[in-house]
Amino acid sequence: MSLARFNEIWSSPNYPPKPVSEEQLIGVEQRFGVRLPADYRESVLSVGLPSPTIALLDAIVERELDVHSLSDLYSPSEIIEDTVGWHEIGMPRQLIAFASDGCGNKFCFDTDDLNDGQADSCAIWFFDHDFGSVDKTAQSFEAWIGTFCNIEPWPAENDR
């Protein structure tokens, strides 16, 4: 599954993905002294950053799935801003937040996984700000985004 497929399923055609440049990603990497995983880099450079609609959250809630919803994929400047800000208020320093569930919780890369600078992929971690917990949510960006692609959309009110 891919970010392009995620965009088809969960985004509105009225709001195309926001483009991301190589230079912007390099800025994130320089700020944190890491190389972002190749599967993430390739996906956001080719597709951009989709904006999921409320339909994703509806499908997760209505189907009572044990999946954290994705509300927002951060732009490179938001990655830096949110990560630095959340480090100041308790998010573990080795985490780099690249997305949110819409409730203040973060989807993150772990710098320990990225320090070799050659990661084709790395695990996705979920930081729950209410409990201060960090849990692995997927083995890779592609696996993580694929989880959402495998969710069946919930029928709209007028479709039921």
URQUIFEN-V553329 format. One record per helix or strand. SS is the DSSP state (H for helix, E for strand). FROM is the first residue (numbers start at 1). TO is the last residue. If there is no record, write none. Layout:
SS/FROM/TO, SS/FROM/TO
//
This chain:
H/3/10, E/11/11, E/18/18, H/22/32, H/38/47, E/49/49, E/52/52, H/54/62, E/72/73, H/76/88, E/95/100, E/106/110, H/111/114, E/124/128, E/133/138, H/141/149, H/157/159
//
